[in-house]
């Protein structure tokens, strides 16, 4: 632009010759000459094209209206917020959420895998547990008995990321109360065995049994109980089940090796055979990747040598009183099974 302006003045202010020389329009020559005459070399720089006024810009109170609703509906996006009564365009809502850090760029799949691998490497034995619920009514051999309400519909599972140690309970209901009972039993068990609960993390997905309603203004029952013990409740990213891959993997294993192989028409059959399977799984079944059973890894990495640590009986959670810590309260759990865990 400076060369063009110099050429213009060197050729007797001939705009046509300048336009031909630089391959531009005469109007363009005139524009930059005028700016040069008004502002000098500084006038040849690009100017911002942003509008000087924003008549439709939201006020602070309008932005706070969006942010307050977002805090109450934590996982809602712009479309959901608009449907809930925010009368602005989705692009406007998106802009406000992004400006206040509520919207972040999605990570690539390889980045998620790298993050997951880092979590697994840093996890300590018996300190990082993944918890989830398995539906049993989609298993052909169990469905008739579930329909008759002879056996529970849900398996509540917790699996240690580092060692693969897995504990299971059952429930007829899928709700906050039942999951909270399961979390309390797990934490009591770890507490009895002198596992430092401040180091313990229980990771779940974002199901309502784990976090409560998306409209809830308070923590879920599970979160409150975990906090009461000094542990940490952590949820995985939304729509990212791979972050709970260890417990999800067990759900596939137990269906192939146990539920599809055994005849389980009653609670008694289910609980007795599940107890035997879990003892074998934790004590003897070798992990193909590490070629060691979970208890071998416990002895190696946690220096816990007593196999009765695995004595976490698969009880039915619905029958427990809310604050029960003694498993003897459950009529079908035998003295031999509960003698150790009940003291937790």
Secondary structure, DSSP 8 states (H G I E B T S, - for coil): -HHHHHHHHHTTT-HHHHHHHHT--HHHHHHHHHHHHHHGGGGGS----S-S--TT---HHHHHHHHHHHHHSTT--HHHHHHTT--S-HHHHHHHHHHTT-------HHHHHHHHHHHHHH--TTTEEEEEEEE-TTSHHHHHHHHTTSS-SEEEEEEETTT--EEEEEES--SHHHHHHHHHHHHHHHHHTT--GGG-EEEE-S-HHHH--TT-SS--HHHHHHHHTT-EEEE--TT-GGGGHHHHHHHHHHIIIIITTS---SHHHHHHHHHHHHHHHHHT-B-TTT-SBHHHHHHHHH----GGGG-----BGGGS-TT---GGGSTTS-HHHHHHHTT-
